[in-house]
Amino acid sequence: MVCINSTLINFSEKDLFFSVFEDYNNDFEFTSKGVFRRTTPQACVYCGAGMSHNGYNTYTKKNLGSVKIGRYICPVCRESYEEGREFWENMKTEFFDVLNHVYQILRANHVSYDGISALMDAIFPMGKDTILRAFNDSMDEAEVPVVEHFNIIHYDEQHPKRGRTQKYRLTILDSISGMPIADELYNKKDPETIKAFLAKHLNPNQITFVITDLYPSYPAVLEDFFGKNLIHQFCLLHLNKRIVKDFPRKTTFQQELTKYRLLNIFYNRKTVIETLEEKAQEEKRIKKENTDEEYKSWLKGEMKAFMKSLHEKKKERRRLGLNLKQRSYLDAKSTFKKLMDEIDSFEKPVQKRLRKIEKNWAKFTAFYLVVGAPATNNLLENYYSTSLKTHRKKQLRTNRGIKNQMKLSAIKRAGQLIYNGKTLLQIILKFTPFLNTD
């Protein structure tokens, strides 16, 4: 154990000294003047003569403190030597590692570098450029856990901009762990680029269940890459979004009924449809018995009340942690068949949508055939929504900024941003005996 020659001033800090020098043996001392050195200087490495104490060098870290490191000199050959200061470098490393973790957490929550700098004024003052460099260095060293076993994956793209330059973020997510298998930035997203990206990370000879949105080029690209080993699922959430867009923003109750009958194919919306059927019948009567202005006034009021009721039911499901009940395969097929039997009675956009569903029926129902397979790309959509915010222009000025944010999101998803080490206060206390009072 290091010999601590404490004074009346630093006697109360003796325990802190012992914690700082715990890795050193009793060959070392910390003098009453605050110099760390060997009690008996070692032999000169050049001539073998015993060296003598020769003062010290001072090393200072602004706002943290300073330390005096002993020097030695050989009385024969006059060669000088300085004691190692690993304890001091380790203390600083420990301190700045915690700060780097703080930067990562703040950046993961989209705090700007200006905001982090303002916060650090109350902890350890640092300019935003210094913080940016420290954050970039910490991200270079960070490692994202590798997903080794997967056969149910999500694929999607995001289109961030670096300044005015369009970039393309291609992502593969493991459905079981929720971890990204690959998340990379490209200058284009043509079929050859996508296939090259897939080839880097996936085995085309392994049977793979892939969930994508309804982008028209995906089937050909995936089939070309996987061949017979592909099970392709179109996201039902994206299908429902397309269905909603097929109708005008301001609908009648009859149009709303038709819309919900399409939304009812894969998810049970029986209660809403029963309400809409009653409203559609009432709408016919109101329209027949009243003027156009009276009908429009009635429709506006009733539709507003209906939408409010839908919103309240949605909030209630969220409070209870419930989702819409998904139909069985036979139930979905039967519901769709009824719509196809009536296809000629619907408006053209609805007919077109039904025929597209019929054409891609196998891709909308693939999840029924694979145990544990999801029906939507929600996992990847949530990953995007919590990672790269494309409306935050400042963080997207460089490729590195985009890639850092993508990597940071993967690290956060893996739970690596959870901190279990010493608190910043515990680490700062170690510097108390070395505080610079100049």
RAGIMO-V35480 format. One line per field, one symbol per residue. ss: DSSP state (H for helix, E for strand, - for the rest). phi: phi as a letter, one per 40 degrees, with the letter a starting at -180 (. if undefined). psi: psi as a letter, one per 20 degrees, with the letter a starting at -180 (. if undefined). Layout:
BEGIN
ss->???
phi->???
psi->???
END
This chain:
BEGIN
ss->--EE------HHHHHHHHHH-------EEE----EEEE----E------EEEEEEEEEEEE---EEEEEEEEEE-----EEE---HHHHHHHHHHHHHHHHHHHHHHH----HHHHHHHH-------HHHHHHHHHHHHHH----------EEEEEEE--EE--EE-EEEEEEE-----EEEEEEE----HHHHHHHHHHH------EEEEE-----HHHHHHHHHHHHEEEEE-HHHHHHHHHH-------HHHHHHHHHHH---E--HHHHHHHHHHHHHHHHHHHH--HHHHHHHHHHHHHHHHHHHHHHHHHHHHH-----E--HHHHHHHHHHHHH-HHH--HHHHHHHHHHHH-HHHH-HHHH--------HHHHHHHH-------HHHH--HHHHHHHHHHHHHHH----------HHHHHHH-HHH----
phi->.cccccbccbdcbdccdcccbccbcccbabcccgbcaccbdcccccbgcccbcagabbbbbdgbiabbbcbbbcccbgcbabccbddccccccdccccccccdcccccbgccccccccccdcbadacccccdccccccccccbcdcccbaabbbbabbbcbbgbccbbbbbbbccccgcccaabbbcabcdcccccccccbbcccccbcbbbccdcccdcccccccgcccbbbcccccccccccccbccbbcccccccdccccccbbcbdcccccccccccccdcccccbccccccccccccccccccccccccccccccgbbccccccccccccccccccbdccccddcdccccccccbdcccbccccbcgcccbcddccccccbbccccccccbcbdcccccccccccccccgcccbbccccccccdccdcbdcbc
psi->ppoomrrhgjhijhhhghhgkhjqajiqqorijkpprqgoqrqpigiiqprqqlbrqpppopigaqqppqqqqpigijqqqqqqkhhghhggggghhgghhggggghhjkprhgggghghhifnpqqhhgggggggghhhiqppppohoqjoqpprqqmrpndjpprpoppppphghjqphqnrprirlrhhgghhghhhiqoiipppopprakphigggghhhghcijpopppphghghggghiiqqhorrhghhggghhgiigipokggghgghgghhghgggghhirrhghghggggghhghghgggghhghghghikqrpppqrghggggghhhghhjhiirrghgggghhhgghkghhijhhhiopipqirkhghghgghjeooiinhhikiqhhgghghgghghgghijiippjaqrhghghhhigijpoj.
END
